[in-house]
């Protein structure tokens, strides 16, 4: 496969196309683009952009706002994000987002793209769980890649998940040893599950809900942040989600306050945001840079 640079990807993808978003052309002067920096997730050695492209806004049943917008709209957002330095894609089987991501990353340099996915570890009304190893094979095929950078157990709520999901943990560790994945972890949806993740040496990366108000979080931020600090100090990579409270924190001052709270804590390495317009990408980058550059 021929690998191309970000600029070449943008230029060839948009050749002959006049994509216009919110009154401006997509192919604006590159010098005016804001870019985002990178960080390494804990002890994993995986370098990611500070912001990830989330694909699970209102996601369930193999669809999300990102899949519902269609490939062309998602690709426009993802291409702009890539040009701005965002190399981190957050996917999950339950979102049905592997295919739209596959169609974006297939022409990108694989060693510069970081892909995260999540495995739902029980039966649902729309899919049957067949074990972590089988799910990994399916996900790799859907994404069109031979390895996945980060794989998580999706939506852990029990404080006893390390023992309840011991088989999954073993299968993912085996996959890491074989080079099928580079790191494993959990997305947490209860305070008890987050506590267990912070303490577990198995967790390379933890995905947790965090913002300054507690909107759509597992507990008040003053309770959650010390747990994220514990995980971070242990050497786990810490990813933040629900930074804007699932759309509950939309006013400019609310977004700024949340970004300020999360980034200034020093306990969160990167965050995932489900962008639905190109302007959402620019806004998140501007807010992040304003905090991190002080």
Secondary structure as UniProt FT lines:
FT   HELIX           6..13
FT   TURN            14..16
FT   STRAND          20..21
FT   TURN            22..23
FT   STRAND          24..25
FT   TURN            26..27
FT   HELIX           30..32
FT   STRAND          38..40
FT   TURN            42..43
FT   STRAND          47..49
FT   STRAND          51..54
FT   TURN            57..58
FT   TURN            61..62
FT   HELIX           65..68
FT   HELIX           71..83
FT   TURN            84..85
FT   STRAND          88..90
FT   HELIX           93..95
FT   HELIX           98..105
FT   TURN            106..107
FT   HELIX           110..112
FT   STRAND          114..119
FT   HELIX           132..143
FT   STRAND          148..156
FT   TURN            159..160
FT   HELIX           161..164
FT   HELIX           166..177
FT   TURN            178..179
FT   STRAND          181..188
FT   HELIX           191..199
FT   TURN            201..202
FT   STRAND          205..209
FT   TURN            215..216
FT   HELIX           221..234
FT   STRAND          237..241
FT   TURN            243..244
FT   HELIX           245..247
FT   HELIX           252..265
FT   STRAND          270..273
FT   HELIX           278..292
//
